[in-house]
Amino acid sequence: MISTIEDANSHLLKISELKRKIDFTTNKYNAQIDEIKKRIHKETSEDAEQLQILEDAIQAFMKNTPDLFNKSKTVKLTFGKLTAKKTPPRLELFDGITWEDVLKNLYKNGFNDFVEVKEMPDKSAIKKSMPEEHMSLIGVRKLQDTNYNYSIG
């Protein structure tokens, strides 16, 4: 329990010492981890390259033979399975077209049902300009907290 400024200062000293000790230990083990990662990379890099080549070949094969998946999304093989799964549809803009252009074109062509209008409270304006007695009418109140921090040094 801290009851005086001297107690707080003593605690800051102990915090500083413990942080230095933790940092020293962490750095020591991080250096060992870095060395282990280098050895792993050195021992596995050839295999990783060969693995990537094989995986790329499987992907290319599946992409170039879509008829494989006419009957089923999955083709079971002895050592695994090949799967084709459609992604959800997405919209792609034509070259030179922006979403602002799309919005204008929707209005221009009478497709207003495809325009999303999002109404929401302007929180920053409420905080900045609305009197607190009006805030209670709309069901909000303004709060301000104090954050307490310390620093070593």
N, C-alpha and C positions, 0 to 999 in steps of 0.2 A: 504494500500500500504506500502510495506517495502522498506525503502531507506537507512537504516543504519544497522550495525551489532547489535546495541542495540535494534532496532525495531525487528530484527529477534529473538534475545534472549527473548524479551518480548512475542513474539508470541509463542515461544517454551514453556514458562512458562504457558501461557493460554491453549495451547494444552494439556500439562501434566495435568493440573487441570481438564479439560473437560473429558479427558480419564479416570481419576480416578473416576469422578462422574458417568460416563456411566458404568464403570466396577462395581461400588458399586450397582447401580440400577439393572443391569443385574444379578449380583450374588444373590441379594435379591429375585428377581422374579424366578430365576432358582431353588432356594431352595423350593419355593412354588410349582413350576411345578413338581419337584421331588416328593414331598409329594402327589400331586394329582395323579401322575402316579402310586405310590405305592398303593393308595386307589383303583384306577381303576383295577389294577392287582388283588388285594385282592378280590374285588367284582365280577370280571369276570373270574377268573382262572378256576373255576369248569365248567362254561359254555364253556369256550374256549377248555378245555380238551374234553368235550362231543362233541363239534362241530368237533374237529379233528377226533374223533372216527367215527362219522357219515360220514364225508367227505372221510375218508380212506375206509369205507365200500362201499360207492358209487363207488369209483375208482376201488376197487377190483371186485365189481359186473360187472362193464362195461368191465373190462379186461377179466374176466372169461366167459362172454357171448357175444363174438364178433358177433354172429349171429343176435343179436338185430339190428345191423347196416347194414345188407345185402341189405335192400331196400332203406335206407336213412341214411345219416350221422347223422341225428338228430331224436331223439325219443321224441315227445312232451308228457308230462304228466300233470296232473292237477296242480301240484305245482312247475313246472319247466320243464326243458328239459335235456336230456342226449345227448351229442355230442361226436362223434369220428372223429378225424381229423388226417390224416397221416402227419407226419413231412417230411420235405425235406430229400431225401436220403443223407447219410453221409458215409464216408469211415472209416472203423475201421481196425487198424493194427492187424495182427496175433500176437500171443504171441512171444516175442523175436525178432520181426521185427521192424526196425526203418524206418523213412522216407528216410534216407540215403540208406538203403537197397533197398527200393522201387525204388529209383532213379537208383541205379546200375542195378537192375533187368529190369527196363524199357529199358536202353541202351543195356543190355545183350540180351534181347529178340527182339530187333529191334523196340520197341515202341517209337521211338524218337518224334513222333507227340504228345505224351502225356507229353513231358518235356517242361516246361515253362522257357524261357530264358529272363530275365528282364535286359535290358540295360538302364542305367541311368547315368547322369553326376556324377562324384565323387566330390561333393561340397567341402569336406574338403581339398582334394588335390588342387583344383582350388584356394581356399582361401589361402592355405599355400604356394604354389609353383609357380603359374602362374603369370607372370608379368602383371601389370595392362593394358599395351598397348595391350597385347594379349587378355585380358578379353573383351575389347571393340569389338574385332573381332568376339567373340562368343555371344555377346549381354548381358553381365553382367558387373556389377561394384561392387567393394568392398566398403561397408559402415560400419562405426563404430560410434555408438551413445554413448552419455554420459548419464547415468541415475543419477538423483539427488535425494537423499534421506535425511531424517533427523532422528535423534533418540533423545529420551528424556532420560535425566539422567546425 
